Structures are given as structure tokens and as C-alpha cells.
Amino acid sequence: MSDASGQGGRGREKFAAVKGMNDLLPPQIETWQFLERTARDMFGTWGYSEVRTPILEDTGLFVRSVGEVTDIVSKEMYTFTDKGDRSVTMRPENTAPAVRAYLEHGFAQQPVTRWYYLGPMFRYERMKTGRYRQFYQLGAEAYGAGDASQDVENIALAHAYLKAIGVQHVTLHLNSLGDAADRPRYLEALKAHFAPHVPGFSEAAKDTFERNTMRLLDSKEEALRPLVEAAPRVGDFLGEAAARHFDEVKALLSTLGIPFVVDPRLVRGLDYYTRTTFEFVYEPPAGDSALGTAGTVCGGGRYDDLVRQLGGPDKPAVGFAMGLDRLVLLLEALGKRPARRPLLFVATMDGALKAEAVKLVTELRLAGLCVDFDPRGGKVKRQIERASALAARYFAVYGEREHQARTLTLKALDLPDGDPGKETQVGLDGLEDWLRRQ
Ligand code: AMP
């Protein structure tokens, strides 16, 4: 709460939200709710059930799964010791917690399990537009099937969702990292490629070379670009099984009419990926900076070894996570703001008539119609202003005359998409039906 008295002093200081953590407020919350509603509907239809895991997990879960030398684990986690002297971490991602829950509750005994999640994640990141310390992800994970059709189903779900919410200009980038057994040969070749140049690297790049060489391929450093371009490609090091799997994924995507580009540098930042990796990247049309900057809106892939690494049986799995914060910004930039507007705003009179008007509003609301009024009442002029501020479609006064005649005069408000000034007389008995037809 802000300090309205302006006197300051103990107990009256102003507070602000913690840096990097946002309040999600009206009217933008409508866009969030639209994204969430669409996800729940669609993911359910595709056979994915929701799971909600706790915000706090044992720190070891992320160290073991995401990987000790990843940026997330080495520098971005909100980790602290609780009163019971346990090291706990606010989840930086939801794949590992979902696998933990999948094992803990015996789901691994089922042949196939498909889950989705939606909620806040926490990473202590450097701040920039669209990157926050509390951010929201929508993710879908499928356990139990190693077949390429499972990868493609998961990718097709992300694709269908982005389409359903109206995001355009996204391209599917695809790669295969091969199996764990294929990795050492590739890493060796990659190290040999970069090693002679390391003395000239920035400190950060030197560190990445030492700790997680593959991530040099994602580096944003301009100076590294030519070297990265010339680096050996993981696709040339795939074992036979992984190569066949990748071919099947590509063929099936083509069958479903989902376009993609093979991106040999797509390695993703987390250690658990094997075989397929993918990202949906937003690339606004050239010169249209109003539509936001380019960036990844969804990332995912196969992680066939993670369930076993976390103490479970051999269960292949594939999943993705989408950043909702970025999608909200994109939809706003594209001018897609789903707004909940009152269909009718009722101006009330003071005194006994007010009760009648409130009763009418309540009945219409109980019938599922979005109808509003101003509890402060007052001058009709002010009530019209309030109705306009809420972008109500119709406005009506509930006065003595209307009460006696049991008829309202509905006035279309002056909105770009309306029919301003038009007045319609509607009897109270037929009002609900009339509004429903609008
Ligand atoms: P990741 O879990 O790092 O693979 O990220 C998956 C998606 O989550 C990204 O493509 C982003 O859209 C989103 N994301 C990741 N980190 C953040 C963050 N700090 N703030 C906002 N969105 C994020």
C-alpha cells in the first residue's frame, strides 16, 4: 500500500514489487486468461492432463537433472536453506518436478502418460524486456513412448496452440542431438575445433568452453560467429538409431503440413536433452519493430534418459515449455487484446429505485450476462462516463418512468465498433433474451 498521508515514518514506507517480478493486472490479465483458457481446452483435447507441482523442490533435483554447469543451476536459481536446514529451490523449470511427481506417484507403471503444467517459474536472470525473474511457462510432457510420432504429436500441439492464439511469424527450428552414446565423439570434435582459438576468447566464452562446450553454439557473441558457423555439426555425429528417428520426425512433420527448418546449432541450454530438440522462434517481418523483437517463444525436445537418471525405469519422454510472458507481449503488439466488456451498463437512481436496479443487474448476471452498474450512483452524466470507461455496449437508465413502464431505453454507446446513438426500447421481461442476441 502506498503512503497516502505523505508523512512517512515507521510502518508507512512504500513498497514496490521485488525486481523482476510483475503484478499481472487488468486489463492485461484478460490476455493471460485467454492464453490459459485456450491452453486448458486445447491440451485437454489432445489427451494431456494438468499437473500442479509445488513451487519449492529439493535443490538436488535441479542439480541432477538440469545440470550443474548450465546457466540455470550455476547462477540463476533461487536457492535457500529452510528452517529445517534443507536446501530448497524455487522451481526454475517444471520438467524435472514433473518427472519427480511422475515417479513418486507410480505413474511410471502406466504405458503412456501425458501431462501439462502452467505456472510461475523463477530464475535470477539479468533483466531485459520479456525476461523476468518470476515468469510463467506452459508446458506439455509425454512419457513412455520413444516413437517419432510422439515427438511430432508434442511439436504439433505447440504449433496448434500458437496458431489458435493468433501468433504469426513463428518458425519451427529443429535439430537432433543424438543419443547420449553419440555425444562424446561430437564433443571431442567440437573441443578440437574451438581449442586453438580459446586464448582469444572473452572470459565468458572461455568459461563456457571449459564447462559446457556445446553452449558456445548458442553464444550471442558476434566475435564467435564465424567459428560457430564453421563448427562441426551434431547431425554428422548421430548414431544410426538417432539418425533414423530424426528422419522419421521430419517426414511426419511434413505429412502433417508443419513447416520447419533444420538448425544444426540448436542445442538448448539444459543438459537432459537427447535426440530431437526444437524451438518456435518469433521473427517479425523486416522493419516492423512495433511487433516486438525476435526471440524464442517455445523450447523443447526429447529427454530419454532423465526418468532413469532420477531413479526411475527406462522411460523415454519428450516435452516443451512456452514462455507466456513473451506471448502476452506479442499478442499486445499484434493488437489482439481480448477484453471483457459489459454488454449493458445500468444507471441507477438514489433511494428505493436503486434496489430495483441492483436486483435487475443481479438477475442478468445470474443468467450469465456481463452487466454492470456504478454502486456510487450519482448524476446520470457521470454514470455514462463510467459506462464509457468500461466500454459497455449499451447504456440504460433505471428510473421511475422505466420502472412503471417495465421498459428500458437501451442506448448504443459511442464506440468505434458500435452504432452510436441508436436507441431501442426493450421490455424488462424480454431483456435477457434481447441481450443474449446481441
Ligand atoms: P527454457 O525453459 O529456458 O527452455 O525456456 C522456455 C521458454 O520460456 C523460453 O522460450 C522463453 O519464452 C521462456 N522463458 C525462459 N526464461 C524466461 C524468463 N526469465 N522470463 C520470461 N520468459 C522466460
Residues whose N, C-alpha, C, O or C-beta is under 5 A from the ligand:
A	BS01	AMP	E93 R123 E125 G130 R131 Y132 F135 T296 V297 C298 G299 A321 M322 G323 D325 R326
